[in-house]
Amino acid sequence: MRNDVLKLLRDQKSTQNKVLYNALLKAYGDTATTKQVYHYQTGYTPGKLEGLIYDVKKHFFITDKEVVLFEEEEDLPLGVIITGDEGKSDAEILQELEAEENLKKKNDLLAALKINDNPDVIEGMKFRNEYPFLDNPNTPDELKALVTDKITAYKQYAGVVASILHAETQEKSEAKLYELGKEALAAYEINQDIKAELDFYRDSNGRILGEHEKLKDLRMKQDVYDMSEADLVKNRANAMKNVSKNNTAGKIQLAEYWKKKQDLIEERLTKEFNKNFNK
């Protein structure tokens, strides 16, 4: 099953979105809970496809590196790197992948420089029309706050782009242009990451994507409140194990994450199912 999912993710660019969505949903539904898949069973949208891919990767413990390096005939455990080229070392393969990713980022930046064609230009963007949920008092404050971050990121991006254009006319060194390019790309990526969160919330009828750091807690709460009583009990035991394991390993941040999830689960079990836990 896991290899089937890896193949789907590896070939997603050559697969029609709706076909990919249905195939991933079937694989997810075979092993996930009803509540976890219910949202996706209501039908395909581009935003829900992004969320489904994210959830499927998390459910099957799949990393982006594994997707890129996956070979269909292999059935290797998590963490084993397949080079796909006997003449190259793992380090060389990973270096090539990093170079490809950097090229993609460069092309994204060049596309973004076409300001008149960019729908995220602040002057031309009607936030309230594009994201009507911003006027809803029930929309989480954390999501609304991202709008301010998005505008700030765009202004930073536009300011650095202006510096790049000025530097080019002054024939500044390539090193200076490279540093400015990195600043512009960083601001542009922040802007796009926030756009993905806003689009997903709009297209999924109020669900949280949760890939942005400021929304991870909301995503955790959403996941907990999707669980049945049996799922809550099972996930509480899993959270407790992870708290202990990560504390022992000195991974304090991970331990705190799992403790927060454990507390959320116990809070719901106490309030809704009259469970008692001795602290």
C-alpha positions as CSV (number, residue, x, y, z in Angstrom):
1,M,0.0,0.0,0.0
2,R,2.7,2.5,1.0
3,N,4.6,1.8,-2.3
4,D,1.4,2.4,-4.3
5,V,1.0,5.8,-2.6
6,L,4.7,6.6,-3.3
7,K,4.2,5.8,-7.0
8,L,1.0,8.0,-7.1
9,L,2.9,10.9,-5.5
10,R,6.0,10.4,-7.7
11,D,3.8,10.5,-10.9
12,Q,1.4,13.2,-9.8
13,K,2.6,15.7,-12.4
14,S,1.6,13.3,-15.2
15,T,-1.7,12.4,-13.7
16,Q,-5.0,14.3,-14.0
17,N,-5.8,16.0,-10.7
18,K,-9.2,14.3,-10.3
19,V,-7.7,10.9,-11.0
20,L,-4.9,11.5,-8.5
21,Y,-7.4,12.7,-6.0
22,N,-9.6,9.7,-6.2
23,A,-6.6,7.2,-6.1
24,L,-5.1,8.9,-3.1
25,L,-8.5,9.1,-1.4
26,K,-9.0,5.3,-1.9
27,A,-5.6,4.5,-0.4
28,Y,-6.1,6.9,2.5
29,G,-9.7,5.6,3.1
30,D,-8.5,2.0,3.3
31,T,-6.4,2.7,6.5
32,A,-7.6,6.0,8.0
33,T,-10.7,6.6,10.1
34,T,-14.0,7.6,8.7
35,K,-13.7,11.1,10.2
36,Q,-10.3,11.6,8.7
37,V,-11.5,11.0,5.2
38,Y,-15.0,12.3,5.4
39,H,-14.0,15.9,4.4
40,Y,-12.3,14.6,1.2
41,Q,-15.2,12.4,0.3
42,T,-17.4,15.4,-0.4
43,G,-15.6,16.0,-3.7
44,Y,-12.5,17.2,-5.5
45,T,-11.2,20.8,-5.4
46,P,-7.7,22.0,-6.1
47,G,-7.4,23.1,-2.4
48,K,-8.6,19.8,-1.1
49,L,-6.1,18.0,-3.3
50,E,-3.3,19.9,-1.6
51,G,-4.6,19.0,1.8
52,L,-5.1,15.3,0.8
53,I,-1.5,15.0,-0.4
54,Y,-0.3,16.5,2.9
55,D,-2.5,14.2,5.0
56,V,-1.6,11.1,3.0
57,K,2.2,11.9,3.4
58,K,1.7,12.3,7.1
59,H,-0.4,9.2,7.4
60,F,2.0,6.9,5.6
61,F,5.1,8.7,7.0
62,I,6.3,9.7,3.5
63,T,9.0,12.4,3.0
64,D,9.4,14.5,-0.1
65,K,12.9,13.0,-0.6
66,E,11.3,9.5,-0.7
67,V,8.9,10.6,-3.4
68,V,11.6,12.0,-5.6
69,L,13.9,8.9,-5.2
70,F,11.2,6.2,-5.3
71,E,11.8,3.3,-7.7
72,E,8.7,1.2,-8.4
73,E,10.4,-2.1,-8.2
74,E,12.0,-1.5,-4.8
75,D,10.3,-2.0,-1.5
76,L,12.6,-0.4,1.0
77,P,12.0,0.7,4.5
78,L,11.6,4.4,5.4
79,G,14.9,6.3,5.3
80,V,16.7,4.1,2.7
81,I,18.0,6.3,-0.2
82,I,17.7,4.9,-3.7
83,T,20.1,6.6,-6.1
84,G,18.7,5.3,-9.4
85,D,22.2,5.6,-10.8
86,E,24.9,3.1,-10.0
87,G,27.6,5.5,-11.0
88,K,26.7,8.2,-8.5
89,S,26.9,8.5,-4.7
90,D,24.0,9.4,-2.6
91,A,25.6,12.8,-1.9
92,E,25.9,13.5,-5.6
93,I,22.3,12.5,-6.2
94,L,21.1,14.8,-3.4
95,Q,23.3,17.6,-4.7
96,E,21.7,17.3,-8.2
97,L,18.2,17.3,-6.6
98,E,19.1,20.4,-4.7
99,A,20.3,22.1,-7.9
100,E,17.0,21.2,-9.6
101,E,15.1,22.7,-6.7
102,N,17.1,25.9,-6.8
103,L,16.5,26.1,-10.6
104,K,12.8,25.8,-10.0
105,K,12.9,28.5,-7.4
106,K,14.8,30.8,-9.8
107,N,12.1,30.2,-12.5
108,D,9.4,30.9,-10.0
109,L,11.1,34.2,-9.1
110,L,11.5,35.2,-12.7
111,A,7.8,34.5,-13.2
112,A,6.9,36.5,-10.1
113,L,8.9,39.5,-11.4
114,K,6.2,40.0,-14.1
115,I,4.4,42.3,-11.6
116,N,1.6,43.3,-13.9
117,D,0.6,39.6,-14.4
118,N,0.9,38.7,-10.8
119,P,-2.5,38.3,-9.1
120,D,-0.9,39.0,-5.7
121,V,0.0,42.7,-6.4
122,I,-1.4,44.5,-3.4
123,E,-3.0,47.4,-5.4
124,G,-4.9,45.0,-7.6
125,M,-5.9,42.4,-5.1
126,K,-9.3,42.5,-3.5
127,F,-8.8,40.5,-0.3
128,R,-12.4,40.7,0.9
129,N,-13.7,39.5,-2.5
130,E,-11.2,36.7,-2.8
131,Y,-11.4,35.6,0.8
132,P,-14.9,36.5,2.1
133,F,-14.4,34.4,5.2
134,L,-12.1,37.3,6.5
135,D,-15.3,39.2,7.5
136,N,-16.7,36.2,9.3
137,P,-16.3,36.5,13.1
138,N,-15.9,32.8,13.4
139,T,-12.8,32.7,11.3
140,P,-9.8,32.0,13.5
141,D,-7.8,35.1,14.5
142,E,-4.6,33.2,13.6
143,L,-5.8,33.0,10.0
144,K,-6.8,36.6,9.8
145,A,-3.4,37.6,11.1
146,L,-1.7,35.9,8.2
147,V,-3.2,38.5,5.9
148,T,-1.1,41.2,7.5
149,D,2.0,38.9,7.2
150,K,1.1,38.4,3.5
151,I,1.0,42.1,2.8
152,T,4.2,42.6,4.7
153,A,5.9,39.8,2.8
154,Y,4.7,41.2,-0.5
155,K,6.0,44.7,0.3
156,Q,9.4,43.3,1.2
157,Y,9.4,41.3,-2.0
158,A,8.5,44.4,-4.1
159,G,11.1,46.5,-2.3
160,V,13.9,44.0,-3.0
161,V,12.8,43.6,-6.6
162,A,13.1,47.4,-7.0
163,S,16.6,47.1,-5.4
164,I,17.5,44.4,-7.9
165,L,16.4,46.5,-10.9
166,H,18.4,49.5,-9.5
167,A,21.5,47.3,-8.9
168,E,21.3,46.0,-12.5
169,T,21.3,49.5,-13.9
170,Q,24.3,50.4,-11.7
171,E,26.1,47.2,-12.8
172,K,26.5,45.9,-9.3
173,S,28.5,42.7,-8.7
174,E,26.9,39.3,-9.3
175,A,27.3,38.5,-5.6
176,K,25.2,41.6,-4.6
177,L,22.5,40.6,-7.1
178,Y,22.6,37.1,-5.8
179,E,22.0,38.2,-2.2
180,L,19.2,40.5,-3.3
181,G,17.7,37.6,-5.3
182,K,17.7,35.4,-2.2
183,E,15.9,38.1,-0.2
184,A,13.3,38.5,-2.9
185,L,12.8,34.8,-3.2
186,A,12.4,34.3,0.6
187,A,9.7,37.0,0.7
188,Y,8.0,35.7,-2.3
189,E,7.8,32.1,-0.8
190,I,6.4,33.5,2.4
191,N,3.7,35.2,0.4
192,Q,2.9,32.1,-1.5
193,D,2.9,29.9,1.6
194,I,0.3,32.1,3.2
195,K,-1.8,32.2,0.0
196,A,-1.9,28.4,0.1
197,E,-3.3,28.5,3.6
198,L,-5.9,31.1,2.7
199,D,-6.9,29.3,-0.5
200,F,-7.2,26.0,1.3
201,Y,-9.4,27.4,4.0
202,R,-11.7,29.0,1.4
203,D,-11.9,25.9,-0.8
204,S,-12.4,23.4,1.9
205,N,-15.2,25.0,3.8
206,G,-13.3,26.1,6.8
207,R,-10.6,23.4,7.1
208,I,-7.0,24.2,8.2
209,L,-4.1,23.2,6.0
210,G,-1.6,23.9,8.8
211,E,1.7,23.8,6.9
212,H,2.4,27.4,8.1
213,E,4.1,27.5,11.5
214,K,1.5,29.8,12.9
215,L,-1.4,27.4,12.1
216,K,0.2,24.2,13.3
217,D,-1.7,24.3,16.6
218,L,-5.0,24.9,14.9
219,R,-4.3,22.0,12.6
220,M,-3.6,19.8,15.6
221,K,-6.8,20.8,17.3
222,Q,-8.7,20.1,14.0
223,D,-7.2,16.6,13.9
224,V,-8.1,15.9,17.5
225,Y,-11.7,17.0,17.0
226,D,-12.0,14.8,14.0
227,M,-11.4,11.7,16.1
228,S,-13.9,9.3,17.5
229,E,-13.7,8.2,21.1
230,A,-11.8,5.0,20.1
231,D,-9.4,7.1,18.0
232,L,-8.9,9.5,20.9
233,V,-7.9,6.7,23.3
234,K,-5.5,5.2,20.8
235,N,-3.9,8.5,19.9
236,R,-3.6,9.4,23.6
237,A,-1.5,6.3,24.2
238,N,0.6,7.1,21.1
239,A,1.1,10.7,22.3
240,M,2.2,9.5,25.7
241,K,4.8,7.1,24.2
242,N,6.2,9.9,22.0
243,V,6.4,12.3,24.9
244,S,8.5,9.8,26.9
245,K,10.6,8.8,23.9
246,N,11.5,12.3,22.9
247,N,12.2,13.5,26.4
248,T,14.6,10.6,26.8
249,A,16.3,11.5,23.5
250,G,16.6,15.1,24.6
251,K,14.3,16.2,21.8
252,I,12.5,18.8,23.9
253,Q,10.6,20.5,21.1
254,L,9.1,17.3,19.8
255,A,8.2,16.2,23.3
256,E,6.4,19.5,23.9
257,Y,4.5,19.0,20.6
258,W,3.3,15.5,21.7
259,K,2.5,16.7,25.2
260,K,0.3,19.5,23.7
261,K,-1.5,16.9,21.6
262,Q,-1.9,14.6,24.6
263,D,-3.5,17.4,26.6
264,L,-5.9,18.3,23.8
265,I,-7.0,14.7,23.6
266,E,-7.4,14.3,27.3
267,E,-9.4,17.6,27.5
268,R,-11.9,16.3,24.9
269,L,-12.1,12.8,26.5
270,T,-12.8,14.5,29.8
271,K,-15.4,17.0,28.6
272,E,-17.3,14.8,26.1
273,F,-16.8,11.2,27.3
274,N,-16.4,11.7,31.1
275,K,-13.0,10.2,31.3
276,N,-10.8,10.9,34.3
277,F,-7.0,11.2,34.2
278,N,-4.9,11.3,37.3
279,K,-2.1,13.8,36.8
